């Protein structure tokens, strides 16, 4: 995801550079400049969105620039200028706003999955945005990273810190808009930062906190600070000769610290688990490292200690069960399976549960762990699936029935596997599942049914052009495979 963010940010910045370069040519060739401005935004936004969805904010960044640092150009005819802005800046920004509005309100299944509603998410993000800003200014290597505990959800506006954070942002926005021409650099920094977070830090029902969301939004305040030092006065320009190189060197030092930490798997795993003992990602990562370096007992002790403090993440006991079966099967008893199944209704939602169950099934097939057989895996999977937080999620339903199909296929029951795969398609149709269903049907010599599955998938092609291309390519491969298997079958008869 961080690589996706970096690539998308590159296209956004290239699009801005192209837009501004074309804008500078307005006095000499106004219409040509307007066309190039529009083309730059269209091409760069498309490439940025294909890299990561947040690239759709490029027109909004341009809108911030036009409202703060730039003046309406006299060289462009008013009607042509307004038409260009409407097509390439205002309209895409309105579409983003409409998409966000369409997320409201969250349905009950989403509230169960995330444990917050849309209003609570917005309130929580008010504090998180200040955290992003503070860490960007004074963040040390030990404070930055992908392993972070879940922020506390703000349940109401009038909690002191929530009220302070919300009031502060309200004041910042009011000042930025009211005095955007008198304080252009401040207005640019504030509105750019907030515009960059409008997609992932408002009402989209994503996880609450990831630092990669701040990579491009923080560029606005940095540019504003550097511009102030270079342009404000002779005194600040003199300061900038030392401040800007010092800032670059400081960032290089911090970068070295961060990469050195991340580059040492053993040290970083221990550091992050100690730094954030309530991050299940950090703890599970440490457990896996310990399994290799220190042995099973150390790994299991780490995970068991975490789950004892965070029973809502009890699905991590499946990892304990899996690792124990692989290394010390005599330690595992049916009571361990019973305990996980009994607590499943209290688990909070996580796709990791499906991944861990899949691993446990592979272990149950390949090892002689008497206490955990295929029926145990099915029992655990059904218990977790019965939890409303999991059963209400269509994607998890797909993963569940794919696992059930895998279990049936391993047992040699092809009809049962196909039936479960068809249930998976009912929950969420993806090219990968369609391929698995079609291949299974072809192997069962049910060629017409396999083609019918491919045809149904062809009626559900997504709007995203790149994904649509991948989808069509996948369907073509299905048809080719089914035809090839059928031809081979006829030749052997």
C-alpha positions as CSV (number, residue, x, y, z in Angstrom):
1,X,0.0,0.0,0.0
2,X,2.9,2.4,0.7
3,X,4.3,1.7,-2.7
4,X,0.9,2.4,-4.3
5,X,0.7,5.6,-2.3
6,X,4.2,6.7,-3.5
7,X,3.4,5.9,-7.1
8,X,0.0,7.7,-7.0
9,X,1.7,10.8,-5.3
10,X,4.3,10.9,-8.1
11,X,1.5,11.1,-10.7
12,X,-0.3,13.8,-8.7
13,X,2.8,15.9,-8.5
14,X,3.6,15.4,-12.2
15,X,0.0,16.4,-13.0
16,X,0.4,19.6,-10.9
17,X,3.7,20.4,-12.6
18,X,2.2,19.9,-16.0
19,X,-0.9,22.0,-15.1
20,X,1.3,24.9,-13.7
21,X,3.7,24.8,-16.7
22,X,0.8,25.0,-19.1
23,X,-0.8,27.8,-17.1
24,X,2.3,29.9,-17.4
25,X,1.9,29.9,-21.2
26,X,-1.6,31.4,-21.1
27,X,-0.4,34.9,-22.2
28,X,1.1,33.6,-25.4
29,X,-1.5,31.0,-26.4
30,X,-4.5,30.9,-24.1
31,X,-6.6,28.2,-25.8
32,X,-3.6,25.9,-26.2
33,X,-2.7,26.4,-22.6
34,X,-6.2,25.6,-21.4
35,X,-6.2,22.4,-23.4
36,X,-2.8,21.4,-22.0
37,X,-4.0,22.2,-18.5
38,X,-7.0,20.0,-18.9
39,X,-5.0,17.2,-20.6
40,X,-2.4,17.2,-17.8
41,X,-5.1,16.8,-15.2
42,X,-7.0,14.1,-17.1
43,X,-3.9,12.0,-17.8
44,X,-2.3,12.4,-14.4
45,X,-5.5,11.8,-12.5
46,X,-6.2,8.7,-14.5
47,X,-2.7,7.3,-13.8
48,X,-2.8,8.4,-10.1
49,X,-6.2,6.7,-9.6
50,X,-5.0,3.5,-11.3
51,X,-2.1,3.5,-8.8
52,X,-4.3,4.2,-5.8
53,X,-7.8,5.6,-5.4
54,X,-6.6,8.7,-3.5
55,X,-5.2,10.0,-6.8
56,X,-8.7,11.2,-7.6
57,X,-7.9,14.2,-5.3
58,X,-5.6,15.8,-7.9
59,X,-8.3,18.2,-9.1
60,X,-9.0,19.2,-5.5
61,X,-5.3,20.1,-4.9
62,X,-5.6,22.3,-8.0
63,X,-8.7,23.9,-6.6
64,X,-6.8,24.7,-3.4
65,X,-3.9,26.3,-5.5
66,X,-6.3,28.4,-7.5
67,X,-8.1,29.6,-4.4
68,X,-5.0,30.5,-2.4
69,X,-1.7,31.1,-4.2
70,X,-2.8,31.7,-7.8
71,X,-4.8,34.6,-9.3
72,X,-7.3,34.3,-12.1
73,X,-5.3,34.9,-15.3
74,X,-6.3,37.9,-17.4
75,X,-5.0,36.3,-20.6
76,X,-7.8,33.7,-20.7
77,X,-11.3,34.6,-21.7
78,X,-13.6,34.5,-18.7
79,X,-16.0,32.0,-20.2
80,X,-13.2,29.7,-21.5
81,X,-11.5,29.8,-18.1
82,X,-14.6,29.0,-16.2
83,X,-15.5,26.1,-18.6
84,X,-12.0,24.6,-18.2
85,X,-12.1,24.9,-14.4
86,X,-15.6,23.5,-14.3
87,X,-14.7,20.4,-16.4
88,X,-11.3,19.5,-15.0
89,X,-11.4,21.0,-11.5
90,X,-14.8,21.6,-10.1
91,X,-16.7,18.7,-11.5
92,X,-14.2,16.0,-10.3
93,X,-14.2,17.6,-6.9
94,X,-18.0,17.5,-6.8
95,X,-17.9,13.8,-7.8
96,X,-15.6,13.1,-4.8
97,X,-18.0,14.9,-2.5
98,X,-20.9,12.9,-3.9
99,X,-19.1,9.6,-3.3
100,X,-18.4,10.6,0.3
101,X,-22.1,11.6,0.8
102,X,-23.2,8.2,-0.6
103,X,-21.4,6.5,2.2
104,X,-23.9,7.9,4.7
105,X,-25.2,6.5,6.9
106,X,-23.2,3.3,7.6
107,X,-25.4,0.2,7.5
108,X,-25.6,-2.0,10.6
109,X,-23.1,-4.6,9.2
110,X,-20.5,-1.9,8.7
111,X,-21.0,-0.6,12.2
112,X,-20.6,-4.1,13.5
113,X,-17.4,-4.6,11.4
114,X,-15.7,-1.3,12.3
115,X,-17.2,-0.6,15.8
116,X,-17.9,3.0,14.9
117,X,-20.5,4.9,12.8
118,X,-19.7,7.7,10.3
119,X,-20.1,10.5,12.8
120,X,-17.8,8.8,15.3
121,X,-15.2,8.3,12.6
122,X,-15.2,12.0,11.6
123,X,-14.8,13.0,15.3
124,X,-11.9,10.5,15.7
125,X,-10.2,11.7,12.6
126,X,-10.1,15.3,14.0
127,X,-7.6,14.1,16.6
128,X,-5.8,11.8,14.2
129,X,-5.1,14.6,11.8
130,X,-3.3,16.5,14.6
131,X,-1.3,13.4,15.3
132,X,-0.3,13.2,11.6
133,X,0.7,16.8,11.7
134,X,2.7,16.5,14.9
135,X,4.5,13.4,13.8
136,X,5.4,15.0,10.5
137,X,7.0,17.9,12.4
138,X,8.5,16.1,15.4
139,X,8.2,12.4,14.6
140,X,11.2,10.2,15.6
141,X,11.9,6.9,13.9
142,X,10.5,5.0,16.9
143,X,7.1,6.8,16.6
144,X,6.7,6.1,12.9
145,X,5.8,2.8,11.3
146,X,3.1,0.5,10.1
147,X,2.6,-1.2,13.5
148,X,0.4,1.1,15.5
149,X,-2.3,0.4,18.1
150,X,-5.9,1.2,17.1
151,X,-6.8,4.8,18.1
152,X,-9.5,5.2,20.7
153,X,-12.8,5.9,19.0
154,X,-14.4,9.3,19.8
155,X,-17.9,8.5,20.8
156,X,-19.1,12.1,21.2
157,X,-18.2,15.7,20.4
158,X,-18.0,16.9,24.0
159,X,-15.2,14.8,25.2
160,X,-12.5,17.4,26.0
161,X,-9.8,16.3,23.6
162,X,-12.3,15.6,20.8
163,X,-13.9,19.0,21.3
164,X,-10.5,20.8,21.3
165,X,-9.3,19.0,18.2
166,X,-12.6,19.7,16.3
167,X,-12.7,23.3,17.4
168,X,-9.1,23.8,16.4
169,X,-9.7,22.5,12.9
170,X,-12.8,24.6,12.5
171,X,-10.9,27.7,13.4
172,X,-8.0,26.8,11.0
173,X,-10.5,26.3,8.1
174,X,-12.4,29.5,9.0
175,X,-9.2,31.6,9.0
176,X,-7.8,29.9,5.9
177,X,-11.0,30.6,3.9
178,X,-11.6,34.1,5.3
179,X,-8.1,35.4,4.8
180,X,-6.9,33.2,2.0
181,X,-5.7,36.2,0.0
182,X,-4.1,38.0,2.9
183,X,-2.5,34.8,4.3
184,X,-2.0,32.8,1.1
185,X,0.7,30.5,2.4
186,X,-1.1,29.7,5.6
187,X,-4.4,29.1,3.6
188,X,-2.6,26.9,1.1
189,X,-0.9,24.8,3.8
190,X,-4.0,24.3,5.8
191,X,-6.4,23.6,2.9
192,X,-3.9,21.4,1.0
193,X,-3.4,19.3,4.1
194,X,-7.1,18.9,4.7
195,X,-7.9,18.3,1.0
196,X,-5.4,15.5,1.0
197,X,-7.2,13.8,3.8
198,X,-10.7,14.4,2.6
199,X,-11.0,10.9,1.1
200,X,-9.4,8.6,3.7
201,X,-10.0,10.7,6.9
202,X,-13.6,11.6,6.7
203,X,-16.5,9.1,6.2
204,X,-15.1,6.3,4.1
205,X,-15.4,3.2,6.4
206,X,-11.7,2.4,6.4
207,X,-9.4,1.6,9.3
208,X,-8.8,4.7,11.4
209,X,-5.0,5.3,11.1
210,X,-2.2,4.7,8.6
211,X,0.7,7.1,8.2
212,X,1.0,6.6,4.5
213,X,-2.2,8.6,4.2
214,X,-0.1,11.6,5.2
215,X,2.6,11.3,2.6
216,X,1.2,13.7,0.1
217,X,-1.0,15.9,2.3
218,X,2.0,17.0,4.4
219,X,3.7,18.3,1.2
220,X,1.5,21.4,1.3
221,X,2.7,22.6,4.7
222,X,6.3,21.8,3.8
223,X,6.1,23.8,0.6
224,X,4.5,26.7,2.4
225,X,7.2,26.8,5.1
226,X,10.0,26.7,2.6
227,X,8.3,29.3,0.4
228,X,7.9,31.6,3.5
229,X,11.6,31.3,4.4
230,X,12.7,32.0,0.8
231,X,10.2,34.8,-0.1
232,X,9.1,36.6,3.1
233,X,12.1,38.9,3.7
234,X,15.8,39.2,3.6
235,X,16.1,38.0,7.1
236,X,14.1,34.8,6.5
237,X,16.0,34.2,3.3
238,X,19.2,34.3,5.3
239,X,17.7,31.9,7.9
240,X,16.7,29.6,5.0
241,X,20.3,29.1,3.9
242,X,20.8,27.2,7.2
243,X,17.3,26.0,8.0
244,X,16.5,24.3,4.7
245,X,19.7,22.3,4.4
246,X,19.4,21.5,8.1
247,X,15.8,20.2,7.4
248,X,17.1,18.1,4.6
249,X,19.9,16.6,6.7
250,X,17.5,16.0,9.6
251,X,15.1,14.1,7.3
252,X,18.0,12.0,5.9
253,X,19.0,11.1,9.4
254,X,15.5,10.2,10.3
255,X,15.1,8.2,7.1
256,X,18.3,6.3,7.9
257,X,16.9,5.6,11.4
258,X,13.6,4.3,10.0
259,X,15.1,2.2,7.3
260,X,17.7,0.8,9.6
261,X,15.0,-0.3,12.1
262,X,12.8,-1.8,9.4
263,X,15.7,-3.4,7.7
264,X,16.5,-5.6,10.7
265,X,13.6,-7.9,11.0
266,X,14.5,-9.4,14.3
267,X,15.2,-6.0,16.1
268,X,12.2,-4.2,14.5
269,X,9.8,-7.0,15.4
270,X,10.8,-6.8,19.1
271,X,10.9,-3.1,19.1
272,X,7.4,-2.6,17.7
273,X,5.9,-5.2,19.9
274,X,7.4,-3.5,22.9
275,X,6.5,-0.1,21.7
276,X,2.9,-1.0,20.8
277,X,2.0,-4.1,22.9
278,X,-1.7,-3.6,22.0
279,X,-1.2,-3.8,18.2
280,X,-2.1,-7.3,17.1
281,X,-0.1,-6.9,13.9
282,X,3.0,-6.1,15.9
283,X,2.5,-8.9,18.3
284,X,1.8,-11.5,15.6
285,X,4.8,-10.4,13.6
286,X,7.0,-10.8,16.7
287,X,5.4,-14.2,17.4
288,X,6.4,-15.4,13.9
289,X,9.9,-14.1,14.2
290,X,10.3,-15.8,17.6
291,X,9.1,-19.0,16.2
292,X,12.1,-19.0,13.9
293,X,14.7,-17.6,16.3
294,X,13.6,-18.7,19.8
295,X,11.3,-21.6,19.3
296,X,7.6,-22.3,19.7
297,X,7.3,-21.6,23.5
298,X,8.5,-18.0,23.2
299,X,6.2,-17.4,20.2
300,X,3.2,-18.9,21.8
301,X,3.9,-17.0,25.1
302,X,3.9,-13.7,23.2
303,X,0.6,-14.3,21.4
304,X,-1.1,-15.9,24.4
305,X,-0.2,-12.9,26.6
306,X,-1.6,-10.5,24.0
307,X,-4.9,-12.4,23.6
308,X,-5.3,-12.7,27.4
309,X,-5.3,-8.9,27.5
310,X,-7.3,-8.5,24.3
311,X,-9.9,-11.3,24.1
312,X,-11.7,-9.6,21.2
313,X,-8.7,-10.7,19.1
314,X,-9.1,-14.3,20.2
315,X,-9.0,-15.6,16.6
316,X,-5.2,-15.3,17.1
317,X,-5.4,-18.5,19.2
318,X,-5.8,-20.2,15.8
319,X,-2.2,-19.3,15.1
320,X,-1.3,-20.9,18.5
321,X,-3.2,-24.0,17.6
322,X,-1.6,-24.2,14.2
323,X,2.0,-23.7,15.4
324,X,1.4,-26.2,18.3
325,X,0.1,-28.8,15.8
326,X,3.1,-28.4,13.6
327,X,5.8,-28.6,16.3
328,X,4.3,-30.3,19.4
329,X,1.0,-32.0,18.4
330,X,0.9,-33.9,21.7
331,X,0.3,-30.6,23.5
332,X,-2.9,-29.9,21.7
333,X,-6.2,-31.2,23.0
334,X,-9.8,-30.9,21.8
335,X,-10.5,-28.5,24.7
336,X,-8.3,-26.0,22.9
337,X,-10.6,-26.1,19.9
338,X,-13.7,-25.9,22.2
339,X,-12.4,-22.8,23.9
340,X,-11.8,-20.9,20.6
341,X,-15.2,-21.9,19.2
342,X,-17.0,-20.9,22.5
343,X,-15.4,-17.4,22.4
344,X,-15.9,-16.8,18.7
345,X,-19.0,-14.7,19.1
346,X,-16.9,-12.1,21.0
347,X,-14.3,-11.7,18.3
348,X,-14.0,-8.4,16.5
349,X,-13.9,-8.5,12.7
350,X,-10.7,-9.3,10.9
351,X,-10.0,-10.9,7.6
352,X,-6.9,-12.4,9.3
353,X,-9.3,-15.0,10.8
354,X,-9.9,-16.5,7.3
355,X,-6.2,-16.6,6.6
356,X,-5.4,-18.3,9.9
357,X,-8.2,-20.9,9.3
358,X,-6.8,-21.6,5.9
359,X,-3.4,-22.2,7.4
360,X,-4.8,-24.4,10.1
361,X,-6.6,-26.5,7.5
362,X,-3.3,-27.0,5.6
363,X,-1.7,-28.1,8.8
364,X,-4.5,-30.5,9.7
365,X,-4.1,-32.3,6.4
366,X,-0.3,-32.4,6.4
367,X,0.4,-33.3,10.1
368,X,-0.6,-36.0,12.5
369,X,-2.2,-33.6,15.0
370,X,-5.0,-35.9,16.4
371,X,-6.8,-33.1,18.3
372,X,-7.2,-30.9,15.2
373,X,-8.7,-32.6,12.2
374,X,-10.6,-31.3,9.3
375,X,-13.9,-31.4,11.3
376,X,-12.2,-29.1,13.9
377,X,-11.3,-26.6,11.2
378,X,-14.9,-26.6,9.9
379,X,-16.3,-26.2,13.4
380,X,-14.1,-23.2,14.1
381,X,-14.9,-21.7,10.7
382,X,-18.6,-22.0,11.3
383,X,-18.4,-20.6,14.8
384,X,-16.5,-17.5,13.6
385,X,-18.9,-17.2,10.6
386,X,-21.8,-17.2,13.0
387,X,-20.5,-14.1,14.7
388,X,-22.7,-11.2,13.3
389,X,-19.5,-9.1,12.7
390,X,-18.3,-11.7,10.2
391,X,-21.6,-13.0,8.8
392,X,-22.7,-9.5,7.7
393,X,-19.5,-9.0,5.6
394,X,-19.9,-10.2,2.0
395,X,-16.1,-10.5,1.3
396,X,-15.6,-12.6,4.4
397,X,-18.5,-14.8,3.3
398,X,-16.6,-15.3,0.0
399,X,-13.4,-16.3,1.9
400,X,-15.4,-18.6,4.2
401,X,-17.0,-20.6,1.3
402,X,-13.7,-20.7,-0.6
403,X,-12.2,-22.4,2.5
404,X,-15.2,-24.8,2.7
405,X,-14.7,-25.6,-1.0
406,X,-11.0,-26.2,-0.4
407,X,-11.9,-28.6,2.4
408,X,-14.4,-30.5,0.3
409,X,-12.0,-30.7,-2.6
410,X,-9.2,-32.0,-0.4
411,X,-11.6,-34.7,0.8
412,X,-12.3,-35.7,-2.8
413,X,-15.9,-34.3,-2.9
414,X,-15.9,-32.2,-6.1
415,X,-19.7,-31.6,-6.0
416,X,-19.4,-30.2,-2.5
417,X,-16.5,-28.0,-3.5
418,X,-18.5,-26.6,-6.5
419,X,-21.5,-26.0,-4.3
420,X,-19.5,-24.0,-1.8
421,X,-17.7,-22.1,-4.6
422,X,-21.0,-21.1,-6.1
423,X,-22.0,-19.8,-2.6
424,X,-18.8,-17.8,-2.6
425,X,-19.8,-16.2,-5.9
426,X,-23.1,-15.3,-4.4
427,X,-21.4,-13.3,-1.7
428,X,-18.7,-11.6,-3.9
429,X,-17.9,-12.2,-7.5
430,X,-14.2,-11.9,-8.3
431,X,-12.2,-13.2,-11.3
432,X,-10.2,-15.4,-9.0
433,X,-13.2,-17.2,-7.6
434,X,-14.9,-17.4,-11.0
435,X,-11.7,-19.1,-12.3
436,X,-11.7,-21.6,-9.5
437,X,-15.4,-22.4,-10.1
438,X,-15.0,-22.8,-13.8
439,X,-11.9,-25.0,-13.5
440,X,-13.7,-27.2,-11.0
441,X,-16.7,-27.5,-13.2
442,X,-14.5,-28.3,-16.2
443,X,-12.7,-31.0,-14.3
444,X,-16.2,-32.4,-13.5
445,X,-16.9,-32.4,-17.2
446,X,-19.7,-29.8,-16.7
447,X,-18.5,-27.6,-19.5
448,X,-21.8,-25.7,-20.2
449,X,-22.1,-24.8,-16.5
450,X,-18.5,-23.6,-16.5
451,X,-19.2,-21.3,-19.5
452,X,-22.4,-20.1,-17.8
453,X,-20.3,-19.0,-14.8
454,X,-18.0,-17.1,-17.2
455,X,-20.9,-15.4,-18.9
456,X,-22.4,-14.3,-15.6
457,X,-19.0,-12.9,-14.7
458,X,-19.0,-11.0,-18.0
459,X,-22.2,-9.2,-16.9
460,X,-20.5,-7.9,-13.7
461,X,-17.4,-6.2,-15.2
462,X,-16.3,-3.2,-13.0
463,X,-16.3,0.4,-14.2
464,X,-12.6,0.9,-13.5
465,X,-11.0,0.5,-17.0
466,X,-7.9,-1.2,-15.7
467,X,-9.9,-3.7,-13.6
468,X,-12.3,-4.2,-16.4
469,X,-9.4,-5.1,-18.7
470,X,-8.1,-7.6,-16.1
471,X,-11.7,-9.0,-15.7
472,X,-12.2,-9.5,-19.4
473,X,-8.7,-11.1,-19.7
474,X,-9.6,-13.5,-16.9
475,X,-12.9,-14.4,-18.6
476,X,-11.2,-15.1,-21.9
477,X,-8.7,-17.4,-20.1
478,X,-11.6,-19.3,-18.6
479,X,-13.3,-19.8,-22.0
480,X,-9.9,-20.9,-23.5
481,X,-9.3,-23.3,-20.6
482,X,-12.8,-24.9,-20.7
483,X,-12.6,-25.3,-24.5
484,X,-9.1,-26.9,-24.2
485,X,-10.3,-29.4,-21.5
486,X,-13.4,-30.3,-23.5
487,X,-11.4,-30.9,-26.7
488,X,-8.9,-33.1,-24.8
489,X,-11.8,-35.0,-23.2
490,X,-13.4,-35.7,-26.6
491,X,-10.1,-36.8,-28.1
492,X,-9.6,-39.4,-25.3
493,X,-13.0,-40.9,-25.8
